[in-house]
């Protein structure tokens, strides 16, 4: 079992190494070279310090001393300059890898199947990744830092052994116990034992840190939620009017467990103290052993510096290797999460058939006995839905909340596939069409549409490149022309103030007009409007209704609304109730059907306008009297 786990960890590390190499070629060479330079500096000083000290105590050759000092300074300067240059290259490459890592994840999130966005397990992967980089930065920093520590530790151990081997060789010119082979073996066993114990302590500390991180993430997620709401200016009105500030502050205090943070700090301090104490004790033993051998005449006093320093470097290198390995293994959940997201393939069949490009826009949609329920739900959102939509037809879809109207649109646009039944385009199952080409047939304005903090023109065009004249025409059609004079940079005016100080804050109704303009700009054969006037005032709403033909022209249109007065502009109306199609026909036909749901909804809304003669006349809304 442990072997399988180790094999899995090595496989993931191999993948991440190759991936980072693809992001920036030659990167690992830079990492290794930087580690070599980091190791070189202390050993250069050990080597020359020992010889300088020997010369000071022994022959005191000024010329040789000067040469040693000059070489020490020169080599250190060269190593320092090289190390600074390589470190800059490594940091630049690491930054590049970090952004490519973020970009690789962003591309997956943006291009994954829409139904993944509602899948709790997929959302947990996304949330885990975002929370980890929020707390620690990109995964790459952890991997690169730990790999460099392992490489540095390995080079340090190898170099330290070369430097320290003479100190453990038996010296036969003395009868002192410390010059015997037995003393050297005991000293080596002490070093190895202390190193192993230090490894165990370090492994235990890393495991505790890993558990703490997992526990801390939930609290951090809640903390960021509260902190985000406290600092987001969009919530400022409610926070002040309802005095919610104290509630949010108390919520932050509750999830931010200061006591637990303190305990973790004490525990971490304990482990560090034990390791440091062990290091001091071991250092004392090494000094005593090597000093005793020097007194016995095994080597000159200057070599004490080299040998003690080399042994100290050995233990430090051993600790770095183990720490790096333990830290890399502790990153297994992060690695698994990142690679798992990259490996997530579209579960939706993408299709291969090209969508026929028709100048006459002669497309016909048919729902054939379609049923659907959302992933993880036992309830049917749609049940046994069958209907056809003819070319150029303007279909209104009405019904109470939760009746399946928006689900119908999501299936039509193939954001989801039916659980049962099939949807046909010109007689062919839509799953067989190329997915991207099929999506290009639809211009949609959903209830929960989103505008971005880009320029007005880019929001309309949904692109960096904007056809200015076309964008303005679309905005004029949706009634945004009155607001255009207030846009200081015209179509280049940024929306909102997230990035630009001169950004323009727009109202909900204005945002809805821009979203409508975006749908028109796409110029797709099907126009779908899901509650497109919910944020508009009655006058603006009436202007949209009266210009409905101008907006959609001869295109096929699906119009969802709770306001039945808008349905009179459509030549076909589908009435949904509890996920089923219960009525269909034009306005007059449905209104004439006694005891029908449409008439019931119409009469309920007509009561709203009875006290407002002007609006009642404008929309021609009158209750249907029972005959």
N, C-alpha and C positions, 0 to 999 in steps of 0.2 A: 504493500500500500504506500509506504513512504517512498519506495523507489519510483512508483508511478507518479507520485506527486512531484518528486524531484525532476523526473523526466519532463513533466508538464511545465514546470517552472523554467527549465533550461530551454525548452521549445519556445516559450513566450519571450524569453530574453533574446534568443536568437532572432526571432521575428522583429523585435523592437530595434535590435542593432542594425539589421538590414534596412528597416524602414528609415531610421535616422540617416543611414548612409545614402539612401535614395534622396532624402530631403537635402542633404549637403554632402557631396562626395568628398572623400578624404578627411572627414571630420574626426574619425577615430584615430587616425595618424596624429592629428594635432593634439588630441587628448593624451595619447601615450607619450608624445614628445614633451608635452608640458609636465607630465608626471616625472619623466626622467630629469628634467631641469630642476624640478622641485627637490628631488632626492639628491642631485649632484651638489648643491650648495653646502649643506651641512657636512658632507663627507670631504669636500675640498678643504673646508676649515679644519676638520679633524686631522687630516693628513698633514697639512702644513703646520698646524699648531704643535703637533707632536715633534716635528723636526726642528721647528724654531726653539722649542723648549729644550730639547736635547742639546742643541748647539749653544744655547745660553748657559746651560749647566756644564757642558763638556768643553769643546775646543774654543768656543767663543770667536769663531771666524766671522768677522764683520762683513766681509764680502759675500760669504755664503748666506749669512743672515739677511743681508739686503736683498739677495736674489730670491730667497724664500718669501720675504715680505712683498716684494714686487710681483712675484708670481701669484701669491694669494690675492692681492688686490686686483691684478689684471684679470685672472680667471673668474673671480667673483663678479667683476664688472661685466665681463662678456656674458656670463651665465645670467646675471640680473637683466641685462638688456634683452637677451634672447627670450628670457622668461616673460618679461613685460610684453614684448611683441607677440609671442605665441599666446599669451593669456588674452590679449585683445582679440586675436583671431578666433580663439576658442569661444570667447563671450559673444562675438558677432555671430559666429556659426550657431551657437546655442540659442541666441535670440531668433535666428532664422528658423531653426528647428521648432522652437516653441510656437511661433506663428503658423508654421506649416502644420504642426500638430493641432492647433486650434482650428485651422482651416479645414483639415481633414474631417474633424468631428462636425464642424458647422455644415459642411457639404452633405454629410450623412443625415443630419437633422433636417436640413432643408429639402432633401430629395427623397426621404423615406416615405413609404406609403402613409397616406393621411390617417388610416385607421390605427397605425402605430402611435399616433399622437394621443389617442385615447386609451392605449393599452397600458395598464398600471405597471407591468413589469418593464416595459420599454421606458416609460417615464422615470421609473426608479433608476435605471441605468444612466439616463441623461442627468437626473438630479444628482446622483452620486458623483459623476464626473465633474459637474459644474461646482459642486460644493468642495471637492478636493482641490481643484485648481484655485478656488477662491481662498482657501485656507493655506495652501502650500505653493501655489504657482503651478505651472505646467508639469506634467509627469516627467518631461524630459530633464528638468533640473534635478530631480531625485535620481533618475537613472544615470545621468552623466556624472553627477557628483560622486555617487557610490562606486561607479565603475572606475573613475579616476582614483579614488581612494584604494580600491583593490589593486589596481596596477601599481600605484605608488608604493603600497605596502609590500607587494611582491618584489619590486626592484630594491626597496630598502632592505628587505631580508637578505636578498642575494648579495648585495654590496656589503652589508654588515657582517655577513659570514666571512667574506674575503678579508675584511679589515680585522676581524676579531679572532680568526683561527689561531694565529700564533700565541695568543694569550692563554689558550687552553692546551697547548702542547706541553708535555712533561719536560721539566728542566732537571738534568742530572748533575748539575754542578752545585747542588745544595741538598741538605738533608731535611729541609723544611717540608712539612706535610703538604703545604699549599702548592708545592712544585711537583707533586706526584700526579699520576694519571687518575688515581682515585678521587682526589680533590677536584680535578677538572670534571670528571663524570658526575660527581655530586652537584657541582655548580650548574652543569648543563641540565641535570634533572630538575633542579630548583627553578631554573629559568623556564623550562618547558611546563612544569607543573603550575607555576604562577601564571603563565600565559594561558594555559587551559582554563584555570579557575577564572581568570579575567574574561575569557571568552564566554564562559557560562554566565557570569554576572551580566555581561553585555547582552547576551541572547535573552536573558530574563527581562532586562530593562527594555529591549526592543519589543518583546512580546507584550509587556504591560503598556508601552506607548501605543502599540497597535490596537489593543483593546480599548484604550482610552479614546483613541481617534474615532473608532467606530461608535462609541457611546456619545462622544462629543458632537458628532455630525448632526444628530437629531436636534440637540439644543441649539447648534449653530444655525440650522435651517430655520428654526422658529425665531431665533434672534434676528436674523437677516430679514425675515418677514416683518417683524415689528419695526425694526430700524428703517426698512424701506418705506413703510407707511408713514412713519414719523417725519421722514425727510422729503417725501414726494409732494411737491407743491400742488399736485392735482387733488390731494386729499385735505389740503389746508383749510378749506371752507368748513367741511364737516367736523374736523378736529376742533375748530374754534367754536362753532355754533353749538356743538353738543358736548363741549368740554371733555373730549376723549383723550386729551394728552396724558392725564394721569393713568388712565386705563392702559394705554400703550406702554408707558414707562414701567408700570407694575408688571406687565406681561414680559417685558425684556428682563427685568430683575429675576422673574421666576425661572426663565429658561436658562439664564446665565448663572450657572451654579458656581459661585465664587469659592465656596468651601471645597468643592470637588477639585477645582483648579489648584487650590492651595495644597490639598493632599497629594495631588499628582506632582506638584513641585517639590514637596518634601521627600516623596518617594524617589524621585529622580535625583534629588540632591544626595540621598542616602547611598544610592548605587555609585554615583560619581565619587563620593567621599571614600567609599570602600576601595574603589579602583585606584584612586589617587594615593590612598594610604598604602595599598599593596605595592604601588609603583615606587613610593619612597622607601619602603622596607627592602624591596628587591634592589633598588639602586644602592642602598647602604651595603648590602651583601656583596654586590659586584665590586664596589669601591674597596671593601675590605679584602676580598679575594685577590684582586689585581694588585692592590697596594702591597699585600703580603708577598706576592710573587716578585714584585719589583724590589722590595727590601731584601729578598733572598738572592737577588742578582740575576733573575731570569731575563730582565730587559731594563732599559733606561727609564728614568722617571718621566721623560717626555712621552713615552709610549703609553703611559697610564691614561693620558688624555684621549689617545686614539682608541684604545681598547674599551675603556669605560663608555666612551661616546658611542662606539660601534655596538656594544651590547645594549645600551639604552635605545639606540635606533632600531635594533632588532626587535625588542619587545614592543616598541611603538609601531613598527611595521606590521608585526603579527596582529596587534590590536586593530590596526587600520583594515587589514584584510578581513578579519572576522566581523568587524563593525560594518564594513561595506557589504559583505555577503548577507549578514543578518538584516541590514536595512533594505537590501534588494529583495530579500525573501518577504519582508514585511510589506513590500509594495505589491505583492501578488494580487490582492483584490483590485488595486488601481490598474495594474497591467491587464488583468483579466477583463475588467470593465471597459478599458479603452479599446483593446483588440476585439472584444465582443461587439462593441458598437460599430467598429469598422467592418466586421464580418457580417453585420446584419444586412441581409439582402432583401430586396422588395419581395414581399410574399404574394403580391398581386401579379397575376399573369399579365405580361406586358403586351402581348399581341404582336402580330407581324403584318397584318393586312394594312395597306395604306388606305387612308380615308379619301374617298373620291372627292376631288376638288370640282365643285359644280358652280358654274357661273350663275345658274338660275336658283341656287340655294335650295334645290329640291331634295330636302331631307325629311324623312318620316321616322318618328320615334314610336315604338310600341312597347308597353309594359305587358308581358304575358304571364299572368298568374304569379306575380312577384310577391314574395313574403320576405321579411327581414327582421332580424333582431340584432341589437348591438352586442359586440363581443363581451362575454361575461354576464349577459342578462338573459333571464328566462322569459321575459315579456316580448311579445311581438310588437314592433314599432309600426310595421305595415303587414297586412294580411290579405293574400289572394287579390292583389291589385292588378287589374287589367284595363288598359286604356291605350288609345292611339292619339297621337298628336300630328295633325296634318301640316304640310308645309305652309308657312305664312300665317298659321293660326295663332291667335292671341288667347292663351288659356289662363284663366284666373283660377287659383287654388285657394279655397277658403275652408275654415273650420275652427273649432275651438283650439285653445292651447293644448299641445300634446297630441293632436289628432294625426300627426304624421306628415305634415306639409313639408317641413324642412328636410325630413328624412327622404321624402320623395325626390327632392332636389339633389341631395347628396348621392343618391343612387343614379339619378339621371346623369350627373357629371362624373360618375364612376369614382367618387371618393371612397365609396364602399361598393362591394359586389353583393348581389342578392343572396340571401340564405337559401331561398328556393325560387324557382322560376327563372326567367331570363328577360333581358331588355334588348330590343332589336333596333338597329339603325339601318333603314332601307332593307329590312328582312334578314340582316346578319347580326348575330350575337355581338354586342359591343366589346366583349372580352377578346374577340379575335382581331380587333383593330389595334394598330399601333397606339399605345397609351398616350404618348405626347401629342400625336396628331388628333386623337379623339378629343383631348382636353381643349385643343385650339378651337373647337367648334363653339365654345360657350363663353359668353361674357356674363359674369354673375356679380350681383351686389347682394351680399348676405346681410342679415340683421347685425351681426357682430363684425362688420367689415373693419379694416384697419388701414389708416393712413400712416405714413412714416415721416420721420423728421428729415425729409429731403425737400427739394424744391417743389413748388406747385406743379410745374410742368412734368417733372419726373414722376410725381404721384399720379398724374393723369395718364402719362404714357407707360407707366410701370417699367421704365427703362431709363438708362443714363442718357441715351439719345432721344431727343424730343422733336417732333414735327410741330413747330410753334403754331402755325396756322390751323392745323387740324385740332390741336389741343384747345385753342381758343374757341373754335367752332363748337366743340363738344361742351365746353364750359358754358357757352352762351345758350345752348339748347337746354341745359339743366337749370338755367336761371341764375348762374353765378356771375353774370356780367355786371350786376350792380356792385359787387364787391371788388371787382378787378381794379378800379381806380385807387383803392386803398392798399394795393399791393405795391410796395416801394420799388421792387425789382421786377414787376410783372410776373411772367412765368418762372423767373429765376428766384422769386421770393421763397425763402425757406419756411416751411410750416413748423410751428412750435419753436421753442427756444432751448431745446436740448443741446444744440451745437452752435447755433448762431445767435448773437445778441440782438440782431434785428429781425429774428424770426417772428412770424405772425401767428398769434393764437386765434384759432377759428372756432366758431360755435358748432354745436352738434348738427344743426341744419345745414350749415355751410359745408361741413365735412361730408354730409350725405350727398350734397350736390356734386362734390368733387368725385365721390365714389361712383355716382351715376355717370359722370363724364368719363371716368376711367373705363367703365363698361362699354360706352359708346366708342371710345377711341380704339378699342381692340377690334371693333368691326367684325365680330364673329356672327355666323348664321343664326345662332340661338342667343337670345337675350333673356336672362333670368333675373327677376327682381324680387328679392325676399324682404318684404316690409320696407320698400325703398323710401317711404315718406314718413316713417315713424317719428323722426326728429324735426319735421317741417311744420311750420304754422299752417293754418287752414288755407290762407291765400296762396302760399307757395305750393301747398299740396294740390290745390285746384289747378294751378298753372301746369304742374306736372301732368295731372290727369287730362286736362284739355289738350295738352300737347303730346299726348301719348303716341298718337299716330306719327307725329314728326320724330319722336325719339326713336321708335323701333322700326318705322316704315313697314316694308314688306317682310321683314325678318320674322321668324318664329319667335314667340315670346311666351314666357311663363311668368305669371304675376301672382305673388303670394301677399295676401293682406288680411288684416282683421277688420278693416273698414270696408264694409260691403258696398258702400257708395262708389268705390273705385272699380268695382267689378263691372259696372255698367259700360266701361270703356273697352271691355273684352267681349269677343263674340262667342266665347265658350267658357263655362264655369264648371269646375269640379269641386264637389263638396265632400270633405273628409270628416270622418268621425271614428275615433278609436282605431286608427290605422286602416280604415276601410273606406272605399269610395261608395258613398251612399246616395249621391245625386249627381246628375250631370245635365247641362243644357244651357241655354242663354238666360239672361237676367229675367226677362218677362216669363219665360216658360217655368223657371224654378219658382218665381214669385207666385205663380198661379197654382202651384201644387200645395193644396191645403195639408196641414199637419206635417209638411216637409221641414227639414232642419234649416234650409235656407230661409224660408219665410219666417221661421222662429227667430233666427239670428237677425234678420232684417228688421223685424218689428221691435226687437230688443234695442237695436241701435237707433231706430227711428225715434223712440221715446227721448233719447238724449237731445235730439234737435227740436223737439216740440216747443221748447221755451225760447228758441233762437230762430225767429222767422227768417232772418236774412240768410243764415247758413242753410236752413231747410230749403229755401227757394233755390239757393245756389246749387246744392247737390241734388235737388229734387227728391228729398227723402221724406216720404210720408208712410205711416203705418198702413199695412194691408188690412182692410176691414173684413171680418168674417162674413161671408154671404149666407 
